[in-house]
């Protein structure tokens, strides 16, 4: 199975989905314990939630589960959030700090290197290729990295997350107009809460590719799963009513990003 899927579009906006994949090679799946095999930390249904909201956008989606290797982590293993609890390139625990591998079956250095080569590197080669293609076409590219997470995870952060968590690494990964385009829509959305560069400031993908001085703008959207799931627990079902309410807001964000890209291109 390919470690990624690409659907090419004509928009300056690219949607990336590093954590919606649920496929695991049998040899890796067999090493997970009962907790790990629940795949609890998947970005459940996120690619469905964004489907055709911006019909001409390019999409790049990892198919392999993040427990095999996390496509949104530095391949060197460097932490995204030094000094804070997080999960690594190949996670040893879930987001609650519970072990996910059978005793003695955790990944070693050779496993990590193999998974970088088999899954992480091909996904990012595909993503980088699409960014280059879109930028060559438009003179600008906007990478919108799509994520979700449970709204309450004491191991990772205190309290309850806002519904919309926008990350631009403190404004480093995109032009202010790009950040503002997303932030203004989310702040005005009735019944939702939002924050910019709060607990989630943008992962490795956003920080790696965001080079506004070169015409490549990157922004991460981390949705609290309470905004679109029936419950943030198994079976992690998509709530049709919540999704129907949320999708127009996300569609407005993507539309505003596309318009902001066109304005920057003409500036």
N, C-alpha and C positions, 0 to 999 in steps of 0.2 A: 504494500500500500504506500502511495506517495505521502511524504510527511507534510504536504501542503496542498492547497487548492487555490487557484487563481482564476478570477473572472475579470477580464479587462473591460474598462469603460473609457469614455471620452472626457470625463470631468477632471478638473484639477485636484479633486478630492479622492484620496485613497483611504479605504477602511481596512484596518488590520484587526484580526481576531486570533490572538496567540493562545487563548485559554478555553476555547469552546470544544476542542477535540476530545473525544472520549475513547479513541482507539489506543490499545496497548499491544505490543507484540506478545505472543503467548509466554515467552520466556521471562519477560518482565512482569506480566500480570501474575504469574505463578509465585513470584517472590513477595508480592504484597500480602500483608496480613488482612484480617477481616475488616479492620477500620480503613486501611488503604484501598481495599477493593470497592468501597462505597463511592470513591471518587468525589468526595464531598466538596472539594474546593474547585470544582469546574465552574466556568462562567456559563451557567445553565441558560440555554435558549437565546443567548445574546445575538448570534448571527440571524436567528429568526426575528428577533425584535427589530433589527435594523433592515430587514429584507425589503428592498425596493423603495426605501425612503428617499434615496437619491438614485434613481434608476441608472444614471450614466456614470456612477462612481465605480472605480476599480475596487475589488475586494481581494485580500490575501488572507487565507485562513489556515492555521496549523491544525492538522488532523490528529496528531499524537497528543496524549494527555500530559498535562504538566507534571505528573508524578514520574513519568519517564525522564523528562527534562523540561525545564521551564524556559520557553522561548522569549520571555521578557526579563531574563537575567543575564548579567555579564558572563560571557563564556569563560572568563578567567576565575569566576567564583567570587569576585569582589561584591560586598554587600551594597544594596541600594540605599539602605538606611542604617549606617553605622551607629552602633549603640542601642538600636531598637530591635525588638523581636521581629523576625521575618523568616521567610523560608528561602532556601538557597537554589542554586542552579539545578541540582537534583535534590529535591526535598527529602529530608529524613523524617519530618513530622508533618502533620496537617496544620491548619491554621489555629487549632486549639492546643498545639504542642504535643499531640498524641503521636506516638510512633506509627509509621505506615508500612514498615517492612517487617517480614518475618524475622525472628531472631537469627542472626548470622547471615541474613540474606541481603543486607543493605548494600548499596552500590559502593564499589571501590574506585580507585583512581582510573583503572583501565575501563571500567564501566562508564564513568563520566566522559572520558575521552572518546569512547566509541559512540556515545549518544550525542555528543556535540557534533561529531562527523556525520552521523546518520540522520539526525533530526534538526538540531539547532542551526547548523550552518546552511543546509539547503533551504530552510524556511527564510532565513535572513538574506540569502542570495536571491531568492524570488522576490522578497519585499524590496530589497535594494534595486533590483532590476526594474520593478514597476515604478518606483520613485524616479529613477533615471529616465525611464520612458516618458512619464507624465511631465516631468520638468522639461525635457527636450521639446515636447509638443507645445506646452503652454508657457514655458519660461518660468513657471512656478509650480510647486506641488505642496499640497496640504495633507499630511498624514494624520489621520484621526484614529487613535488606538483605542479599541473598544474593550471594556472590561466590566466586571461586576463582582460584588463581594457581599457577604452577609453584613447586615447593618450593625450587628453587635458581636464582637470577637474580643473578649478581654485580653487574650494572649497577645494580640497585635496592637490594640488601641483602647483607650478608656471611652466609656459612654457609647453613644449611638451616632453613627455616621449620618451626614446629610444624604439626601437622595441623589444629588449630582455632585460628584467630586472631580473637579477639573484640575488637571496637572500640566504645568508648563515649566517646571523646574525654576520657579521664581521669575518667569518671563523670559528665560534664556532660549527656549526652544522654538519660539515663534514671534512674529511681529505683534505688537500690542493690539492691533486691529483684529487679529485672529483670536487671541484670548478674549477680547471684549465681545466679539461676535457670539461666542459660546456662552460667556458669563451673563450677558444681558438677557438672552433668551431664557436661561435657566432661572435667573433671579426673578424674572417676571412671571414664571409659570405658576399658576394658581394652585395652591395646595402642596407644593413641593418646597424642599429646602436645598440650598446649594452652597458650595464653598470653592474658592480657587486656591490651589497650593496649600491645602490643609494637610491631613495625614498622608494623602497620596499626591505627590508632587510630579508624577510622571515616572514611569519605569525606565528600564534600560533602553527599550525601543525608542521612546520619546526623546530621551537624552542623547542617544547615539545619532539619530537621523535629523533632529531639529537643528538646522543651520540657516537661520533666517537671512543671514548676510549672503548666502548662496542661493536664495530663493526656495529653500526647503523648510517648511514650517510644520512643526509636530505638536500635537496636543493629545492628552489622554483624558478619556471620560470613564470614570469608575462609578457605576451605578450601584446604589444600595439595592440588594435583591428584593427587599420588601416592596420596592416600587413596581415590581412586575411578576413576582412569584406568589403563588397562593400562600405558601409558608416557606421560610428559609430552612427547611429540613426535608429529609427524604419524604416523598419522591421528587421534590424540587420541581413541582408542576408550574408551568406558565399559566398565570391567571389571565383569562381572555379579557375581562373587563379592565383590569389594571393595564394590560398591554394596549388596549384600544385607547385608553386615556393618555398613556405615555408616548406612544408612537408619534402623534402630531408634534409634541414638543421636540423629540429627537429629530424629526423631519425638518422642523424649523431651524434647529441648530445646524444641520448639514446644509440646508439651503443658504443660511446666512454665511457659513464658511465658504461656500462656493462663490457667493457674491463678493465676499471680502477678498478672496483670491483674485477675482477678476479686477477689482478695484486696485489692488496692489500691483497687479501686472501692468495696469495702465498708468500707474503713478510715475 
